[in-house]
Amino acid sequence: MDENLISKRELLENTGISYGALYRWKRKNLIPEEWFIRKSTFTGQETFFPRDKILDRIAKIQEMKEDLSLDDLAVIFSPSLTAKSLSKDEMVTRNIVNKSTMDFLVRLYGNIELFPFEKILYARILDKALQSGDISLEEGKLLLETLEEHYKKYEDKDCELVFLRKMGISTCFLVSSPCEYYFETGAHIVSEISIASCIEELKINLS
């Protein structure tokens, strides 16, 4: 079996949740339909899940469901944007971006009074990439330009930002998730960032 997948039986045993809870959370859109992967095995058809994603999601549901309703959790886990906005100072104090990233954003955008959720999201993605040391400030401009030009095509859908580099030349693009993609020999992936995970982090931060 693919080591990146976990069977439904193993999932239920490892997490202690019931079959009924798993499918109730699916109906409530807490667990995406596409995570339920049907595969043929020697015992017949079985259901598998992306291991890291499902274990992380169930841990969050179990941790948060005492304080939030399933409907509230569905909003948090949805890839849809919200109407929330923040000042640049609030973005720093809430640890969405650090001060150096915010200074960079101010140089690019000017002294914006309020960041709408869309730009908060872009700022968070940029901060993740810069703080990892994977990209330079100049490449950060490319990242923001890609998001601003193309992200609306993926709005309300799960997607990933992929950053590639070959012989010192960089490019980045957005792809639907889950998705297979291939690129030329000699290029390597510098960074992969799940947009849905960033949206989820932000909604939890702002809730």
N, C-alpha and C positions, 0 to 999 in steps of 0.2 A: 504493500500500500504506500502511496505517496506520503512521505514523512510530513509534508505540509498540510495534510488533511487529517481530520479526526472523525471516526465513525460516530453515528448517533448513539449507539450503545455505550461507547467509551465516554462520550460527552456527558451523558446522563449519570454514569457512574462517577466520573471525576468531579462533577459540579454538585451532585446531590439534588438536581432539579428533576421534576417529573416530566413524563411525556406530555401530559396535559398542559403544564406550564410552558414548555418549549413551543407548542403550537398555538397557545393563547398569545404568547409574545409575538409569534409570527403574524397572527391575525391583526394584532395591534400595531404592526409595522415597526416593532422594536428590533426585529431581526429580519434583514432583507431576504426576499424570496430567492435572489440569486445565490445566497449562501447555502441553500439546500441543494446539494449536488448529488444526483442519482448516478450510481455506478454499478456495473455488473461485477459480482464476486462469485466465488465457487458455491456460495449458498443462495445465489440469486441476486436480485436488485437490492442494494442498500443505500442509505442516505449518509453522505459525508458533508463536512463543513471545513472551510479554511480555518486551520487550527488556531493560529494566533488571534485572528479577528473574532471568532466566536467565543473563545475563552475570555478575551478582554471585554467583549460586550456583555456576556453573562455576569462577569464580576461587577461591572458597573451597574447593571440592572439590580443585582442583589444588594449592592451597597446603597443605591439611591431610591429604591421603591418604597422604603419606609417613610420617606419625606415627600415624595412626588407621586402623583397618580401615573398610571400607565399612559394616559393621554399626554400628560406633561412630558414624560420620557420620550414618547414618540416624536414630539416636537424637537427635543434636544438631539435625538439621533437622526432626524431627517436632514438630508443635504440642502434643504431650502434655506435661503437667507432670511434674516429677520429685519425689523425696522429699527433696531437698536442703533444708537450712535454714541460716540465717546469723544471727549476732548483729548488732545495729545497728552496732557498731563495725566488724565485718567488711564490712558493706555499704558503709560510707564508705571504708574503706581499699582495697576492690576497685573503687572508682569506679562502683558501681552507682547510688548517689545521692550528692549532695553534702551537706554538713553542715546547710545551711539546710533542705533537703527533709527530712532525718532529724528535725531539731528539730520541724518541722511535723507529721510522722507521730507523733512521741512525744506531742505535744499532743493529737492526735486519738485515738490508740490507747492511750495510757499507756506506761509504760516496759516494753515487751515484751522478754523475755529472748532469745527466738529468733523470727525471722521464717520461717514455712514458705514453700516456693517460691511458692505462690499469692500471698502478700502481698509477697514480693520482686518478683514480676512487676508487681503493682499499683504498688509503690513506684517501679519503673523507669519505667513508663509515666507516672506523675505527674511524675517528675523530668525526663523528656524534654519534657513539655509546659510545665513551669515554666521550665526553663532556656532554652527557645526564646523566652520572653517572650510566648507566645501567650495564656496564661491567668493569671488572678489566683489567689491562695491560696483565696479563697472559691469560685472556680470549680473549684479543685482538689478541694474537698470533693465537689462534684457529680460530678466524674470518678470519684473513689473509690467513691461511693455507687452509680454506674451499674455499675462493674465488679463490686462485691460482690453486687449484686442480680441481675445478668444474665449474668456471664461463664460460669458453670457450664453454661448452656444451650448454649454454644459449645465446651465443653471437648473437646479432641482434634480440633477443626476450625479452619481458618484463618479469622480474622475481623479486622476493623479497628474501631478506635474513632474516631468522627467527632464533632468539636466544632463546633457552629454558634452564630452570634450574629446577632441582629437587633435594631436600635435599642437596643443595650446589654443585651438579654436573651439569656441563654445557655442552650443545651441540648446534651446529648451522647447518643449512642446507639451501639450495636454493630451491625455488619452483617456478613453472610457475605462472604468474599472468594474469588473475584472477584464483584462485584455492581454493578449500576447502581442509583442512588437519586436521587430528585428531591425538592426542597423548595420552599417558598413563595418568591415574589419578594421581594427585599429582604434575605433571609437570606444569609449568606456563610459558607463553611467557614473556621474559624479554625485547625483542626488535624486532620490525619489520621494515625493511628499504626497500623502493622501490628502486631498482637499476636504473630503468628508470628515476625516479625523480632525482637521483644523477647525472646521465649522463646529463640530461637536465640542471640542475643547473650549471654543469661544462661548458657545451657548451655556456650557456649565459654568464658566467664569462669570458670565453676566446674569445668571439665574439667581 
